Amino acid sequence: MATLGLTLMFNPVAAHAEPFGFNLVPASDPIAICLPDAVARVTVFPREEIRGVDTLDLRAHGLRPNTTFAVFLTEMPVPPFGAVQYIGDFTTNAAGTGHVRVDAIIDEAFAFNNITGVRTDLNHVVFWFADPNDDEDCVPGSAPGHFDGDGESGVAAMSSKNFLPGAPLP
């Protein structure tokens, strides 16, 4: 029995972390007013020790219909956001509901600057309007951001700022 206990204790497959989830909130007051029913839930399945990647599952509703959003892991959940990693996009349906599932290192995500030697943990999740024109009803005249694959985005829509001063990801 002692051997079995030691095997389970030192076997990373047996000791993998359990899935965990958290909610995102509107990234700003204007977004909260514009999208009063916006809800986003992130669930992380830590499986890097088993599969080589974790899985992040993001489900949202109450957003603008037929709109694409760009999802990032970030250093900070509020401007200036710090180091970021673009991990995916999702497009809402006619009812304003969207979903994306991303296989990547999530639980231990970081950015590393090889010139300075600085490592920055990416412990937050933020998603932006992927098209700068899609946020105009919420934040008229907002300047385009850089948070999309083509280098132009709208404002941040939802974020994990509700965890400040902490973070939802380890």
C-alpha positions in Angstrom: 0.0 0.0 0.0 2.9 2.4 0.8 4.3 1.8 -2.8 0.9 2.6 -4.3 0.7 5.9 -2.3 4.2 6.9 -3.4 3.4 6.1 -7.0 0.3 8.3 -6.9 2.2 11.0 -5.1 5.0 11.3 -7.6 3.1 10.4 -10.8 2.3 13.7 -12.6 -0.5 12.1 -14.6 -2.3 11.1 -11.3 -1.6 14.5 -9.8 -2.9 16.8 -12.6 -4.9 19.8 -11.6 -8.6 19.9 -11.7 -10.5 22.2 -14.2 -11.3 25.7 -12.8 -13.4 28.5 -14.0 -14.0 32.2 -13.6 -16.2 35.0 -14.9 -15.1 38.0 -17.0 -16.8 41.4 -16.5 -17.3 44.4 -18.8 -13.9 46.0 -19.4 -15.1 49.5 -18.8 -18.1 51.4 -17.6 -19.2 52.4 -21.1 -19.2 48.7 -22.1 -21.2 47.8 -19.0 -23.8 50.4 -20.0 -23.9 49.4 -23.6 -23.9 45.6 -23.0 -25.8 45.3 -19.7 -26.5 41.6 -20.2 -22.9 40.6 -21.2 -21.7 37.5 -19.4 -18.5 35.6 -20.2 -17.3 32.4 -18.5 -13.8 31.0 -18.8 -13.0 27.4 -17.9 -9.4 26.1 -17.9 -8.6 22.4 -18.2 -5.0 22.1 -17.0 -3.7 19.2 -19.1 -0.2 20.3 -20.0 1.4 17.6 -18.0 -0.6 15.0 -19.9 -1.2 16.4 -23.4 1.4 19.1 -23.7 -1.2 21.8 -23.7 -4.0 23.1 -21.5 -7.5 24.0 -22.9 -9.2 27.3 -22.4 -13.0 27.3 -23.0 -14.7 30.7 -23.3 -18.4 31.0 -23.5 -20.1 34.4 -23.8 -23.6 35.8 -24.3 -25.3 39.2 -24.2 -22.7 40.6 -26.6 -23.3 42.4 -29.9 -24.7 39.9 -32.5 -22.6 38.8 -35.5 -19.5 40.4 -34.1 -15.9 39.0 -33.9 -13.9 39.3 -30.8 -10.1 38.8 -30.3 -9.0 36.9 -27.1 -5.7 37.5 -25.4 -3.9 36.4 -22.3 -2.6 39.5 -20.6 -0.2 40.7 -17.9 -2.9 43.2 -16.6 -6.6 43.2 -17.2 -6.8 47.0 -17.6 -4.9 49.5 -19.7 -2.1 49.5 -20.6 -2.4 45.7 -20.4 1.3 45.0 -20.4 2.6 41.9 -22.1 -0.1 40.0 -24.1 -0.5 36.9 -26.1 -3.1 36.6 -28.9 -4.8 33.2 -28.5 -7.9 33.2 -30.6 -11.1 34.8 -32.0 -14.7 34.0 -31.8 -17.8 35.4 -33.6 -21.1 35.8 -31.9 -24.3 34.5 -33.6 -27.5 36.5 -34.2 -28.4 36.2 -30.5 -25.0 37.6 -29.3 -23.7 34.3 -28.1 -20.2 33.1 -28.9 -17.7 30.4 -27.9 -14.1 29.6 -28.5 -11.9 26.7 -27.3 -8.1 27.1 -27.4 -5.5 24.5 -26.9 -2.3 26.2 -25.6 -0.2 26.6 -22.5 -2.6 28.6 -20.3 -1.9 27.7 -16.7 1.8 28.6 -17.0 1.6 31.2 -19.8 4.3 33.9 -19.9 6.1 36.3 -22.2 9.8 36.5 -22.2 12.0 39.3 -23.4 15.3 37.7 -24.5 17.0 41.1 -24.7 16.3 42.1 -21.1 15.9 38.6 -19.7 12.5 39.6 -18.1 9.8 37.0 -17.8 6.2 38.3 -17.4 3.4 36.0 -16.4 0.2 36.3 -18.4 -2.4 35.7 -15.7 -5.5 37.5 -17.1 -7.9 37.1 -19.9 -9.3 40.0 -22.0 -11.2 40.1 -25.3 -11.5 43.0 -27.6 -13.9 44.0 -30.4 -11.8 42.6 -33.4 -13.0 45.4 -35.7 -12.7 49.0 -34.6 -16.0 49.9 -36.2 -17.9 47.3 -34.1 -17.5 49.2 -30.8 -18.8 52.6 -32.1 -22.3 52.1 -30.6 -20.7 51.6 -27.2 -17.7 54.0 -27.3 -18.3 56.5 -30.1 -15.1 57.9 -31.6 -12.8 55.5 -29.8 -9.3 55.2 -31.3 -8.5 51.9 -32.9 -6.4 49.5 -30.8 -3.8 46.9 -31.9 -5.4 43.8 -30.4 -6.2 41.8 -33.5 -4.3 39.8 -36.1 -4.5 42.7 -38.6 -3.2 45.1 -36.1 -6.5 47.0 -35.6 -9.2 46.4 -33.0 -11.9 48.1 -31.1 -11.9 48.6 -27.4 -11.7 45.9 -24.8 -15.1 44.3 -24.3 -14.7 41.9 -21.3 -11.8 41.3 -18.9 -10.7 39.6 -15.7 -10.3 43.0 -13.9 -12.7 41.7 -11.2 -9.8 39.7 -9.8 -7.6 42.8 -9.1 -5.3 43.0 -7.2 -5.0 39.3 -7.8 -5.4 37.2 -11.0 -7.6 34.3 -12.1 -4.7 32.3 -13.6 -1.9 31.0 -11.5 
